[in-house]
């Protein structure tokens, strides 16, 4: 599971993201059901995720979901679950518990609340092979280091970089600016701060940097946000996410697509 989804699970279920209007909350579930939008399910305290579809809604009492591929054969009633989906490009989700497992359905308790994460800057996307990915990292009191963009969001960028020849990168290090291009853009200049530094491979001479933009120029940040949104839609189209269907889809017909659903 990607770092992005770990972050969603940590931060989504708070009052600030709760959908307070009951009509809107029920409308979100109706949309997921009627549009056959793929969902990702986790059993609480487990890192493995399962992909599924919402099959039916029973008068705000029960939700029926498709039994995911490779799902455990025996599940205890009362087990807590987390469910996330993308609804109109926005991460939406709920917590619930399993009531029972039937032959082809898993029955969940109708959730007490629906949550939506409105911050699109958390959407992280990789560039295509044709997109520019070079990044120049300008540091205070140290030499410039070049790297390659691994993925980008409206709030920051992940970079694979050579290890500096002078001073090693440090978490919380303030960067004078990042200079890079995205598709169809001129050079962008973004002040930034390093949030994490990870070794790419043990003993390797490169590192992975997680970098957050700091008070970037509004026009440049808007260009990044538009690029992220475009790439997000391209990835969803490529994976077939959100395709309409007139009936229940069989796992064998979409299993290959959903394996990498959240790899964006």
C-alpha positions as CSV (number, residue, x, y, z in Angstrom):
1,X,0.0,0.0,0.0
2,X,1.4,3.4,-0.9
3,X,2.5,6.1,1.5
4,X,-0.4,8.2,0.1
5,X,-3.0,5.7,1.3
6,X,-1.4,5.3,4.7
7,X,-1.7,9.1,5.0
8,X,-5.4,9.0,4.0
9,X,-6.2,6.4,6.6
10,X,-4.4,8.4,9.3
11,X,-6.0,11.7,8.6
12,X,-9.3,11.2,6.8
13,X,-11.5,10.1,9.7
14,X,-11.6,13.3,11.8
15,X,-14.4,15.8,12.3
16,X,-12.9,18.3,9.9
17,X,-13.5,15.9,7.0
18,X,-16.9,14.5,8.1
19,X,-19.8,15.1,5.7
20,X,-22.3,16.8,8.1
21,X,-25.3,16.9,5.7
22,X,-27.0,13.5,5.9
23,X,-28.5,13.9,2.4
24,X,-25.0,14.5,0.9
25,X,-23.5,11.6,2.8
26,X,-26.2,9.2,1.6
27,X,-25.8,10.7,-1.9
28,X,-22.0,9.8,-1.9
29,X,-22.8,6.1,-1.2
30,X,-25.6,6.1,-3.8
31,X,-23.0,7.4,-6.3
32,X,-20.5,4.7,-5.4
33,X,-23.2,2.1,-5.8
34,X,-24.9,3.3,-9.0
35,X,-21.7,4.2,-10.8
36,X,-19.9,0.9,-9.9
37,X,-16.9,2.8,-8.5
38,X,-14.2,0.6,-7.2
39,X,-13.5,0.6,-3.4
40,X,-10.6,-0.4,-1.4
41,X,-11.2,-2.2,1.9
42,X,-9.0,-2.9,4.9
43,X,-9.6,-5.1,7.9
44,X,-8.6,-3.1,11.0
45,X,-5.1,-3.7,12.2
46,X,-4.1,-5.3,8.9
47,X,-2.0,-3.6,6.1
48,X,-3.3,-5.8,3.3
49,X,-6.0,-4.1,1.2
50,X,-8.8,-5.7,-0.9
51,X,-10.6,-4.2,-3.9
52,X,-14.4,-4.6,-4.2
53,X,-17.6,-3.0,-5.4
54,X,-20.7,-1.8,-3.5
55,X,-23.5,-4.1,-4.6
56,X,-26.5,-2.8,-2.6
57,X,-27.7,-0.4,0.0
58,X,-30.5,-1.6,2.4
59,X,-32.4,1.5,3.7
60,X,-29.6,2.9,5.8
61,X,-29.2,-0.4,7.7
62,X,-26.8,-2.5,5.7
63,X,-24.3,-2.3,2.8
64,X,-23.6,-5.3,0.6
65,X,-20.2,-5.5,-1.0
66,X,-18.7,-8.0,-3.4
67,X,-16.4,-10.6,-1.9
68,X,-12.9,-9.4,-2.8
69,X,-10.4,-11.6,-4.5
70,X,-8.2,-13.5,-2.0
71,X,-10.4,-12.5,0.9
72,X,-10.3,-14.7,4.0
73,X,-12.8,-17.5,3.9
74,X,-13.9,-17.1,7.5
75,X,-14.4,-13.6,9.0
76,X,-15.8,-12.9,12.4
77,X,-18.9,-10.8,12.7
78,X,-18.2,-7.4,14.4
79,X,-14.7,-7.0,12.7
80,X,-14.0,-3.4,12.0
81,X,-13.3,-2.3,8.4
82,X,-12.2,0.8,6.6
83,X,-13.4,1.5,3.1
84,X,-12.0,4.2,0.7
85,X,-13.1,5.2,-2.8
86,X,-12.6,8.1,-5.3
87,X,-15.9,10.0,-5.9
88,X,-15.6,12.7,-8.5
89,X,-11.9,12.8,-7.9
90,X,-12.2,13.2,-4.2
91,X,-11.1,10.6,-1.6
92,X,-14.2,9.4,0.2
93,X,-14.5,6.8,2.9
94,X,-16.1,5.4,6.0
95,X,-15.6,3.0,8.8
96,X,-17.9,0.1,9.6
97,X,-18.1,-3.4,10.9
98,X,-18.9,-6.8,9.3
99,X,-22.3,-8.1,10.1
100,X,-22.0,-11.4,8.2
101,X,-20.4,-13.0,5.2
102,X,-22.7,-14.6,2.7
103,X,-21.9,-16.7,-0.4
104,X,-21.2,-13.8,-2.7
105,X,-21.6,-10.8,-0.5
106,X,-20.1,-9.3,2.6
107,X,-22.7,-7.4,4.6
108,X,-21.5,-4.3,6.5
109,X,-23.3,-2.2,9.0
110,X,-24.5,1.1,7.4
111,X,-21.8,3.6,8.4
112,X,-22.4,6.3,11.0
113,X,-20.6,8.9,9.0
114,X,-19.0,9.5,5.6
115,X,-15.8,11.5,5.2
116,X,-14.3,13.3,2.3
117,X,-10.7,14.6,2.0
118,X,-11.0,17.8,0.0
119,X,-7.2,18.6,-0.1
120,X,-6.3,17.7,-3.7
121,X,-2.7,18.5,-2.9
122,X,-2.4,15.0,-1.4
123,X,-3.0,13.4,-4.8
124,X,0.4,12.2,-5.9
125,X,1.1,11.2,-9.5
126,X,4.2,10.1,-11.4
127,X,5.2,11.8,-14.6
128,X,4.9,9.9,-17.9
129,X,8.1,8.7,-19.7
130,X,7.6,11.7,-22.1
131,X,7.2,14.3,-19.3
132,X,10.2,16.2,-18.0
133,X,11.4,14.9,-14.6
134,X,14.8,16.6,-13.9
135,X,14.9,18.6,-10.7
136,X,17.7,21.0,-9.5
137,X,17.9,21.2,-5.7
138,X,19.4,24.5,-4.5
139,X,20.6,24.4,-0.9
140,X,21.6,27.0,1.6
141,X,25.4,26.9,2.2
142,X,25.9,23.8,0.1
143,X,26.3,22.7,-3.5
144,X,23.3,22.3,-5.9
145,X,22.3,18.7,-6.4
146,X,20.3,17.3,-9.3
147,X,17.7,14.6,-9.1
148,X,14.7,13.0,-10.9
149,X,11.1,13.5,-10.0
150,X,9.5,10.3,-8.8
151,X,6.0,11.8,-8.2
152,X,4.4,15.1,-7.5
153,X,1.4,16.7,-5.8
154,X,0.2,20.2,-5.5
155,X,1.9,20.3,-2.1
156,X,5.2,18.7,-2.8
157,X,7.5,16.4,-4.7
158,X,9.4,13.2,-4.2
159,X,12.8,13.1,-5.7
160,X,15.4,10.5,-6.4
161,X,18.7,12.2,-5.9
162,X,22.5,11.5,-5.8
163,X,24.0,11.9,-2.3
164,X,25.6,15.3,-2.0
165,X,29.3,15.5,-2.1
166,X,29.5,18.1,0.7
167,X,26.7,18.1,3.3
168,X,24.2,15.2,3.5
169,X,20.5,16.0,3.2
170,X,18.7,16.3,6.5
171,X,14.9,16.2,7.4
172,X,13.6,19.8,8.0
173,X,16.4,21.3,5.9
174,X,15.2,24.5,4.2
175,X,15.9,24.5,0.4
176,X,16.4,27.8,-1.3
177,X,14.4,26.5,-4.3
178,X,13.6,23.6,-6.5
179,X,13.9,24.3,-10.2
180,X,12.0,21.9,-12.5
181,X,9.6,21.7,-15.4
182,X,6.3,19.9,-15.8
183,X,4.4,19.1,-19.0
184,X,4.0,22.3,-21.2
185,X,5.5,24.6,-18.6
186,X,8.5,26.9,-18.4
187,X,10.9,26.5,-15.5
188,X,9.2,26.5,-12.1
189,X,10.9,27.8,-9.0
190,X,9.6,26.5,-5.6
191,X,11.0,27.2,-2.1
192,X,10.8,24.0,-0.2
193,X,11.6,22.0,3.0
194,X,12.8,18.4,3.2
195,X,10.3,16.2,5.1
196,X,12.1,12.9,4.9
197,X,15.3,11.3,3.6
198,X,15.3,7.6,2.7
199,X,18.1,5.4,1.3
200,X,17.0,4.2,-2.1
201,X,18.8,0.9,-1.7
202,X,21.0,-0.1,1.2
203,X,24.5,0.9,0.5
204,X,23.5,2.9,-2.6
205,X,24.8,6.4,-3.4
206,X,21.4,7.8,-4.0
207,X,18.5,8.9,-1.7
208,X,14.8,9.5,-1.9
209,X,13.7,12.9,-0.7
210,X,10.2,13.8,0.3
211,X,10.0,17.6,-0.2
212,X,7.1,20.0,0.7
213,X,6.7,23.3,-1.1
214,X,6.9,26.4,1.1
215,X,4.9,29.5,0.1
216,X,5.4,28.8,-3.6
217,X,4.4,31.4,-6.3
218,X,0.6,31.1,-6.7
219,X,0.9,30.8,-10.5
220,X,3.4,28.1,-10.4
221,X,1.5,26.1,-7.7
222,X,-1.6,26.4,-9.9
223,X,0.3,24.9,-12.8
224,X,1.4,22.0,-10.7
225,X,-2.2,21.4,-9.4
226,X,-3.5,21.4,-13.0
227,X,-0.8,19.0,-14.1
228,X,-1.6,16.7,-11.1
229,X,-5.3,16.7,-11.9
230,X,-4.6,15.9,-15.6
231,X,-2.3,13.0,-14.7
232,X,-4.7,11.7,-12.1
233,X,-7.5,11.5,-14.7
234,X,-5.1,9.9,-17.2
235,X,-4.3,7.2,-14.7
236,X,-7.9,6.6,-13.8
237,X,-8.8,6.3,-17.5
238,X,-5.9,3.9,-18.1
239,X,-7.0,1.7,-15.2
240,X,-10.7,1.9,-16.2
241,X,-11.7,3.3,-12.8
242,X,-15.3,4.5,-12.7
243,X,-16.5,2.7,-15.8
244,X,-20.2,2.2,-15.9
245,X,-21.7,-1.2,-16.1
246,X,-25.3,-2.5,-16.4
247,X,-24.7,-5.3,-14.0
248,X,-22.4,-6.9,-11.5
249,X,-19.0,-7.5,-12.8
250,X,-17.2,-10.7,-12.3
251,X,-13.8,-10.6,-10.6
252,X,-12.1,-12.3,-13.5
253,X,-13.1,-9.4,-15.8
254,X,-11.6,-6.6,-13.8
255,X,-9.1,-8.3,-11.5
256,X,-6.1,-7.2,-13.6
257,X,-7.1,-3.6,-13.6
258,X,-7.7,-3.2,-9.9
259,X,-4.4,-4.7,-8.8
260,X,-2.7,-1.3,-9.4
261,X,-5.6,1.0,-8.7
262,X,-3.9,2.9,-5.9
263,X,-0.5,2.9,-7.5
264,X,-0.9,6.5,-8.6
